[in-house]
Amino acid sequence: MTGRPAASFPVIGAFYGLAWWLRGDVFTFPHRDDGVELAVPYLLTVTALTAVGLGLERSGFGLTVAWATFGAALFGSGLRTEKRMFRLQGVAVFGVTTAKVFLFDTLGVDTVARTISFLGASFWWRHTRTPAGRATARSTASPMSKRARQQR
């Protein structure tokens, strides 16, 4: 291994190491009650560096597979460590990968085949969601508005 990958691994490792070292520290803003974990900027930076690095080294289908694998690794580590930031980053990488597939990878596909695949994906998405996961007007209404309706 030579070139960019060999140079990027130590940088990526250093950023993950800094994030791990600062994992419990919180920066609190003056005159405010909330704060930011110091590890968050390092995690976001290393995720962006890894995605860009993969983009420089791979292209086409290889990049899609690399980004999907990276997103799965982030999401899986977020589930394993119960860290919301890793899960969100994994979902973001999957979102970028999905956008790449639909916007760039399908450009070479025939228009009819692309339309059928989009309709099929839409149909699959619509019919695999659980009814319990769908929000309705009644289930999202606040108790105050229910009480106001009952008094009318």
C-alpha positions as CSV (number, residue, x, y, z in Angstrom):
1,M,0.0,0.0,0.0
2,T,1.4,3.3,-1.0
3,G,0.3,6.9,-1.6
4,R,-2.8,8.4,-0.2
5,P,-4.2,5.4,1.7
6,A,-1.0,4.9,3.5
7,A,-0.9,8.6,4.5
8,S,-4.6,8.7,5.5
9,F,-4.7,5.8,7.9
10,P,-2.5,7.5,10.5
11,V,-4.5,10.7,10.2
12,I,-7.8,8.8,10.6
13,G,-6.4,6.8,13.5
14,A,-5.2,10.0,15.2
15,F,-8.7,11.7,14.9
16,Y,-10.4,8.6,16.3
17,G,-7.8,8.5,19.0
18,L,-8.5,12.1,19.9
19,A,-12.2,11.5,19.9
20,W,-11.7,8.5,22.2
21,W,-9.4,10.5,24.5
22,L,-11.9,13.4,24.8
23,R,-15.0,11.2,25.0
24,G,-16.1,12.4,28.4
25,D,-15.1,16.1,28.2
26,V,-17.7,18.7,27.6
27,F,-17.2,22.3,26.5
28,T,-19.8,24.5,28.2
29,F,-20.6,27.9,26.6
30,P,-20.4,31.0,28.8
31,H,-23.8,32.2,30.0
32,R,-25.5,29.0,28.8
33,D,-26.5,25.8,30.4
34,D,-25.7,23.5,27.6
35,G,-22.4,22.3,26.2
36,V,-20.8,20.2,23.4
37,E,-18.8,17.0,23.8
38,L,-15.3,17.7,22.7
39,A,-15.2,14.4,20.8
40,V,-18.0,15.4,18.4
41,P,-15.9,17.7,16.1
42,Y,-13.2,15.0,15.8
43,L,-15.8,12.3,14.9
44,L,-17.5,14.4,12.3
45,T,-14.1,15.4,10.8
46,V,-12.8,11.8,10.6
47,T,-16.1,10.6,9.0
48,A,-15.8,13.3,6.3
49,L,-12.1,12.6,5.8
50,T,-12.8,8.9,5.4
51,A,-15.7,9.4,3.0
52,V,-13.6,11.8,0.9
53,G,-10.6,9.5,1.0
54,L,-12.7,6.6,-0.2
55,G,-14.0,8.8,-3.0
56,L,-10.5,9.7,-4.1
57,E,-9.4,6.0,-4.2
58,R,-12.5,4.4,-5.6
59,S,-15.0,5.1,-8.3
60,G,-18.3,3.8,-9.6
61,F,-19.7,0.7,-8.0
62,G,-16.5,0.3,-5.8
63,L,-17.2,3.6,-4.2
64,T,-20.8,2.7,-3.5
65,V,-19.8,-0.5,-1.9
66,A,-17.0,1.2,0.2
67,W,-19.4,4.0,1.4
68,A,-22.1,1.4,2.2
69,T,-19.6,-0.7,4.2
70,F,-18.3,2.4,6.0
71,G,-21.9,3.5,6.8
72,A,-22.7,0.0,8.1
73,A,-19.6,0.0,10.3
74,L,-20.5,3.4,11.8
75,F,-24.1,2.3,12.4
76,G,-23.0,-1.0,13.8
77,S,-20.5,0.6,16.2
78,G,-23.2,3.0,17.3
79,L,-25.5,0.2,18.1
80,R,-22.8,-1.7,19.9
81,T,-21.5,1.2,22.0
82,E,-25.0,2.9,22.3
83,K,-23.6,6.1,20.9
84,R,-26.1,8.2,19.0
85,M,-23.5,10.1,17.1
86,F,-22.1,7.0,15.4
87,R,-25.6,5.9,14.4
88,L,-26.4,9.3,13.0
89,Q,-23.2,9.4,11.0
90,G,-23.9,5.9,9.7
91,V,-27.4,6.9,8.5
92,A,-25.9,10.1,6.9
93,V,-23.3,8.0,5.0
94,F,-26.1,5.6,3.9
95,G,-28.1,8.6,2.8
96,V,-25.2,10.0,0.7
97,T,-24.7,6.5,-0.7
98,T,-28.3,6.2,-1.6
99,A,-28.3,9.6,-3.3
100,K,-25.2,8.6,-5.3
101,V,-26.9,5.4,-6.4
102,F,-30.0,7.2,-7.6
103,L,-28.3,10.3,-9.1
104,F,-25.1,8.9,-10.6
105,D,-25.0,5.1,-10.7
106,T,-28.3,4.8,-12.6
107,L,-27.4,7.3,-15.3
108,G,-26.2,4.5,-17.6
109,V,-29.4,2.5,-17.1
110,D,-32.1,2.7,-19.7
111,T,-34.9,5.2,-18.9
112,V,-37.6,2.6,-18.7
113,A,-35.5,0.4,-16.4
114,R,-34.6,3.3,-14.2
115,T,-38.3,4.4,-14.0
116,I,-39.3,0.8,-13.1
117,S,-36.6,0.6,-10.4
118,F,-37.6,3.9,-8.9
119,L,-41.3,2.9,-8.8
120,G,-40.3,-0.5,-7.4
121,A,-38.3,1.1,-4.6
122,S,-41.1,3.5,-3.9
123,F,-43.6,0.7,-3.7
124,W,-41.3,-1.4,-1.5
125,W,-40.7,1.6,0.8
126,R,-44.4,2.4,1.1
127,H,-45.5,-1.2,1.8
128,T,-42.8,-2.3,4.2
129,R,-43.3,0.4,6.7
130,T,-45.3,-0.7,9.7
131,P,-48.7,0.9,10.3
132,A,-47.6,1.6,13.9
133,G,-44.8,3.8,12.6
134,R,-47.1,6.0,10.7
135,A,-48.2,9.2,12.4
136,T,-51.8,10.2,12.3
137,A,-53.5,13.4,13.1
138,R,-55.1,11.9,16.1
139,S,-52.0,10.3,17.5
140,T,-49.9,13.5,17.2
141,A,-52.4,15.9,18.6
142,S,-51.5,17.4,22.0
143,P,-53.8,16.7,25.0
144,M,-54.6,20.4,25.2
145,S,-56.1,20.5,21.7
146,K,-58.1,17.3,22.5
147,R,-59.6,19.0,25.6
148,A,-60.4,22.1,23.6
149,R,-62.2,20.1,21.0
150,Q,-64.2,18.3,23.7
151,Q,-65.4,21.6,25.2
152,R,-66.9,22.8,21.9
